[in-house]
Amino acid sequence: MENEGNEIVRLSFQFAVRIVRLSDYLKEKKKEFTLSNQLLRAGTSIGANVTEAQDAQSKKDFISKISIALKEAKETRYWIALLQATEYLPNNHKRVTTLNQELDSIIRLLSRILISSKRNLG
């Protein structure tokens, strides 16, 4: 993958791979399609927007793409919580805990990038 040395690009791509696998698991083993499709869209959109931001046409375009990635990350957190609340995903399972930790790291990093980019805009 291009930009492999960029931490947010790497993290968001690895996270997207895990989301694809989780979505497949939910569909195959739990026969859950609606929420897993929402999770798939939001969870993979994070990395797609981060990748688009790498080739932004301007600083404002970069900020816009990173903002969208952050919103998608927060939406992903919602879908995971809903899947846990409806017992499609176990609350204390190690993989789910790790996934939530990775997502929290992505959200913190995107927030820092966004704050720094906005500060340097002027």
Backbone torsions as a table, in degrees:
resi	resn	phi	psi	omega
1	MET	NA	141.1	178.1
2	GLU	-65.3	152.0	178.9
3	ASN	62.2	33.6	-177.5
4	GLU	-60.5	-27.9	-179.9
5	GLY	-75.3	-12.6	-179.6
6	ASN	-83.4	118.4	-172.8
7	GLU	-59.3	-45.4	-177.2
8	ILE	-69.2	-33.8	176.3
9	VAL	-64.5	-46.4	-179.3
10	ARG	-63.6	-48.8	-177.9
11	LEU	-63.5	-43.7	-177.7
12	SER	-69.1	-32.6	176.7
13	PHE	-68.5	-47.5	179.1
14	GLN	-60.6	-39.1	178.1
15	PHE	-64.2	-42.2	179.3
16	ALA	-60.4	-40.0	177.8
17	VAL	-60.6	-43.4	179.5
18	ARG	-65.7	-36.8	178.9
19	ILE	-66.9	-40.9	177.5
20	VAL	-60.1	-45.0	179.9
21	ARG	-65.7	-39.6	177.9
22	LEU	-65.4	-42.1	177.9
23	SER	-60.9	-44.0	177.3
24	ASP	-60.3	-43.4	178.3
25	TYR	-59.6	-46.7	-178.4
26	LEU	-62.2	-37.6	-179.5
27	LYS	-74.1	-44.0	-175.6
28	GLU	-76.7	-46.6	-173.1
29	LYS	-92.7	-35.4	-175.9
30	LYS	-102.6	-8.2	-178.9
31	LYS	55.1	37.8	179.1
32	GLU	-108.9	121.0	-173.2
33	PHE	-114.7	-37.1	-173.6
34	THR	-69.2	-56.6	-178.5
35	LEU	-66.9	-37.7	-179.5
36	SER	-65.9	-33.0	175.6
37	ASN	-68.3	-38.8	177.1
38	GLN	-63.8	-44.3	177.3
39	LEU	-59.9	-44.3	-179.3
40	LEU	-61.2	-45.5	-179.5
41	ARG	-62.5	-50.0	-176.6
42	ALA	-68.8	-45.0	-175.9
43	GLY	-66.9	-31.8	178.3
44	THR	-87.4	-20.8	179.3
45	SER	-68.6	-27.1	179.0
46	ILE	-55.8	-56.7	-178.2
47	GLY	-65.7	-35.0	178.7
48	ALA	-62.9	-42.7	179.3
49	ASN	-71.8	-36.0	175.4
50	VAL	-62.5	-42.2	179.1
51	THR	-65.0	-43.0	176.5
52	GLU	-60.8	-37.7	-179.5
53	ALA	-62.4	-29.3	-179.0
54	GLN	-63.1	-26.5	179.5
55	ASP	-113.7	30.5	-178.3
56	ALA	-61.0	147.9	-178.7
57	GLN	-80.5	-18.7	-180.0
58	SER	-156.8	171.2	177.1
59	LYS	-63.1	-39.1	178.2
60	LYS	-64.3	-39.1	177.3
61	ASP	-64.6	-41.9	177.7
62	PHE	-59.4	-48.1	-179.8
63	ILE	-61.2	-40.9	178.9
64	SER	-61.2	-46.8	-178.6
65	LYS	-66.1	-41.1	178.8
66	ILE	-66.7	-37.2	176.9
67	SER	-61.8	-42.6	178.7
68	ILE	-64.8	-42.3	178.3
69	ALA	-59.5	-41.4	179.0
70	LEU	-64.7	-42.9	177.3
71	LYS	-61.7	-41.7	179.1
72	GLU	-65.6	-36.2	177.9
73	ALA	-64.2	-42.6	178.6
74	LYS	-68.0	-35.6	175.6
75	GLU	-65.2	-40.1	178.4
76	THR	-59.8	-41.7	177.6
77	ARG	-59.2	-39.0	177.7
78	TYR	-61.8	-47.9	-177.2
79	TRP	-64.9	-37.9	177.4
80	ILE	-64.0	-44.5	178.7
81	ALA	-61.7	-40.7	179.0
82	LEU	-66.5	-40.4	176.8
83	LEU	-63.9	-34.5	176.0
84	GLN	-70.9	-43.6	-178.4
85	ALA	-64.3	-29.8	179.5
86	THR	-94.1	6.2	174.6
87	GLU	66.1	22.3	169.7
88	TYR	-77.5	-27.7	174.6
89	LEU	-122.7	136.6	178.7
90	PRO	-72.3	142.0	-177.2
91	ASN	-66.6	-39.4	-173.2
92	ASN	-108.6	18.6	179.2
93	HIS	-72.2	138.3	-176.0
94	LYS	-57.2	-42.4	-178.8
95	ARG	-65.0	-38.8	178.7
96	VAL	-68.4	-41.8	177.4
97	THR	-60.5	-44.7	179.0
98	THR	-63.5	-42.8	178.8
99	LEU	-60.2	-43.8	177.9
100	ASN	-65.3	-37.5	177.3
101	GLN	-65.3	-42.7	177.6
102	GLU	-62.4	-42.4	179.9
103	LEU	-64.4	-41.8	176.8
104	ASP	-60.6	-40.6	177.7
105	SER	-63.4	-41.6	178.7
106	ILE	-64.1	-44.0	-180.0
107	ILE	-62.8	-44.5	178.1
108	ARG	-61.6	-43.9	-178.6
109	LEU	-66.5	-44.7	177.7
110	LEU	-61.4	-39.5	178.6
111	SER	-62.9	-43.0	178.3
112	ARG	-64.6	-42.5	178.3
113	ILE	-61.3	-43.7	-178.7
114	LEU	-64.5	-47.1	179.2
115	ILE	-60.9	-47.0	179.7
116	SER	-62.5	-41.9	-179.1
117	SER	-66.4	-39.9	178.8
118	LYS	-68.3	-37.3	179.2
119	ARG	-64.3	-37.2	-177.2
120	ASN	-89.9	4.0	-177.2
121	LEU	-69.0	-42.4	-174.9
122	GLY	-72.8	NA	NA
